[in-house]
């Protein structure tokens, strides 16, 4: 379908094939904001319309915009900004209170889909390394999708929302460790010794950021507040987010995790400055996050090998059932409520930025073939589209109103 459309567009609109990155960004922003507004008016999170805009403009339908370095760069900034402001909105003490629940939920939420994914892969006749990849891909939760949905429905600060976020953060850490294991196995590593340097770097970073990092960030932030211009505080906050993201990535973690932790540690100071907080919200959701979600839609394409439709349907069902089961199993002992535990499991269902990173790395490393890449990509996109709708409806049916209260 997209091939026929491409021929028509290239014939009647010759600028399509030579569109500059700036025009692509403008086009994405216009369409994403329009579709996001329509989605919100229909009662769904704006991210659905924003991802839909990418699918509409990208190779899947119109083939006007193609993923490139510029869009990918803005998308990366969007992830960092989204996770930074998400962390800033969370009360650190409340996050610590849900830490134990989040840890148990994360472990269960990873273990069930991980084992199920490996089992499914072996039953479908995939090689052992491909089955291991399948288990890892099913295990990872998207922080960005879950957090954005919780923000849209104003449930980020609820007990359920806090457990979802803390579990998603730990999920991603586990996912990165599993990815290191996968690449080590693919590279012929036979022992755990090849993973020790990466693991040590992760531990050092996490310990340092919560001990040395916190007072250093606060010192920089307070110095910036004494400047004559308020923009200095704004710049300091953004720089701290970017530097922490870079350090996180250097330690072997996804840069989104570093940005989230930076926002978490600076949250009290940022929330106290209402003008700064509102400016960061506008900076985050007004441009960069929109580009990030649209870029996900741009990745969706029916090309890339055999489509494997029956397997994809099974894969999507397994992805949802196993995450919900794992989330419920891990959170029920703390919530003592099946409805709330179900919401936690549902909130862990979307696979997004981290899963796409794992898929891309695995394809480039030759771990998986194009058909499995396509199947996992479709599963990721499906989880991104379906989860916000189900989560929104689930909170409504459970009687939740804004700011985490129940009616």
Secondary structure, DSSP 8 states (H G I E B T S, - for coil): -HHHHHHHHHHH-GGGGG--HHHHHHHHHHHHHHHHHHHHHTTS-HHHHHHHHHHHHSTTTT------HHHHHHHHHHHHHHHHHHHHTS-HHHHHHTHHHHHHHHHHHHHHHHHHHHHHHHHTT--HHHHHHHHHHHH---HHHHHHHHHHTT-TTSHHHHHHHHHHHHHHHHHHHHHHHHHHHHTT--STHHHHHHHHHHHHHHHHIIIIIHHHHHHHHHHHHTSSSTHHHHHHHHHHHHHHHHHHHHTTS-HHHHHHHHHHHHHHHHHH-HHHHHHHHHHIIIIIHHHHHHHHHHT--S-SS---HHHHHHHHHHHHHHHHHHHHHHHHHHH--HHHHHHHHHHT----HHHHHHHHHHHHTTSS-HHHHHHHHHHHHHHHHHHHHHHHHHHHHTTB-GGG-B-
